Amino acid sequence: MGFGGVGDGGGRGRAPRGHVLLLAADAAVRRGGVLVAPGVNVAALAMVPADVLLGCDVPADMVCLEGVRDPNTVLARLRVAVAATGPLFVYVSGRLTADRRSRRLFVALAGTTAGSVRYTSLPWEWLVGELRSRSGCVTTVVVDLVADKEAWPLVGQAGALPGLAELAGVEVFGVVCGPDVPAGGGGVSGYTRQWIDQLRRAPVRPSDVEVHVLAVGSAAPAPGTLVVPSARELETRRAPAPARPRREPGPGRKPEPVAGPVAGPASRPGPVVEGDPRARLHALAVEGRHGEADALARAWERSVVERWGRASAEAVRCAEIRADLARMAGDFVSATRLWVHAGRTRLEWQGGDAVEVRDAAAGALYCWTQVKNRAGALESGPELVGLLRTLPLPDPGHLRLAERRLEALRDPDRSGALNP
């Protein structure tokens, strides 16, 4: 029924105690291809410490539900979760479905079929109703779902998940793909993977809004995917989201170094971007206003560099965000250059085995393969190949392909140079 579970979530009158509930619902499969593998998602997310998911250091319980067939079992766990006296983090991944007769929305559980929806699935209103009963503490809900052909008209056409937006004090983030989303390889889905990566790589725990924005931008969901909240909704939130309490690294954690102010003579201050502009950057990029997004990102980067230094963790994160903005704008030469810079800088702090370094190298390699102009590919290729040669790559074939492509680019008589 599950592969984890500690404690009872606390009770009234006790000291604050957080709770994390991770629900792996039914997998979404089409023609043998896996659209979302909720068990894999939950297993990966469960490796993130509960205090990191919650964003604070209060004692917390974590419960993971996988393979559950009885909706009443899930309901019981929901009630324990919402009774927690501290912050609550609820994650739901799997397949949304609907009852054909009543047109009600359900989270399909293991073994759910078209004819058994009302008996073997979790009614959506149960989830909303339990969350509505919670008050006083921070509550975060993250969803990574695929709506099947019965559920998609209730979600995609409405452009929202019913009932969640009206819940006071509950922050909801996530993606819901339609039934025609391309099948993946059955691994961790892009949005969930990016939540994990953003929480792991940040020197200070970002707010949930920041994590969501970065996760959506990096995962690049399929066209038509319902994103909650959308870029337009974030744009209306002008005030920045409250930052999570700063967390000091505990035993066994090795966060990136937080660089202090640059030593040396004071420099004349440049333009300052107030607040965290990442939600605004994402909104501009999604709307196709790439020039405005780039200008804002550059101004933000200048402010960060003047305060923390060009080799700081903060500045490198700015470069990675600019790289992703360049990718979204189709400027793959700039994206390659920025990813290479980020990878080399991180390599100095973290070593070649660090996931963040390999992610930067992978981003640079992907963007370079999208460069179709010979001159542009020749401009950015040598630095990329140099970076790849310094890393213990999971697949050495990537380096060989990059080297062969660069050799072909340097020889104009060879054909197929731009397609390794």
WOCOR-V690776 format. One line per field, one symbol per residue. phi: phi as a letter, one per 40 degrees, with the letter a starting at -180 (. if undefined). A space follows every 10 residues. Layout:
phi->???
//
This chain:
phi->.abaibgbgg acgccdacab bbbccccbbb fgcccabccc ccccccccdd ccccgabcda bbbbbagcbb ccccdccccc cccdcbcbbb bbbibcbacc ccfccbccbd gcbdcbdcbb bcddcccccc ccccagbcbb bbbbbbcccc cdccbcccga cdgcccccgb cbbibbcccc cccbcgcccd ccdcdccccc cccbdccccc cccccccccf dcdgccbbcc dccccccdcc ccccdcbccc dgcbcccccc dcchccbccc cbccgccccc cccccccgcc cccccccccc cccccccbhc cccccccccc cccccccccg cccccccccc dcccccdccb gccccccccc cccccccccc cccdcccccb cdcccccccc bccdbdcccc cccccccccc bccccgccbc
//
